Amino acid sequence: MRFLVDECTGPAVARWLRNQAYEVFSVYEEARGMSDDDVLQKAVDENWILITNDKDFGEKIYRDGRSHRGVIFLRLADERAVNKIETLQRLFESYAERLPDQFVAVTENRVRFAQL
């Protein structure tokens, strides 16, 4: 799988994903300041699953009808990188095959695949 890690999600998540042998584009490391619209368009054009904790992407997809190749929306009470990584690890262990082309909201103890 290929992941586009949003700037607000941070470089530690991107490094962890690379260490897990995933292909990663990190907005923080490679395109800091990129607009949300450009991030979403890049993810669509280049077939990346977007990982973000920015709720604006949900609005763009659901309210504005924007397309996507998959979004993992981290809705975490604890925004530390270690918690993001642990949450993603649990998500991948249970749902990796379901992630492409899905909008999934993830908390510390819940996974919800949203319906369009």
Secondary structure, 3 states (H helix, E strand, C coil): CEEEECCCCCHHHHHHHHHCCCEEEEHHHHCCCCCHHHHHHHHHHCCCEEEECCCHHHHHHHCCCCCCCCEEEECCCCCCHHHHHHHHHHHHHHHHHHCCCCEEEECCCCEEECCC
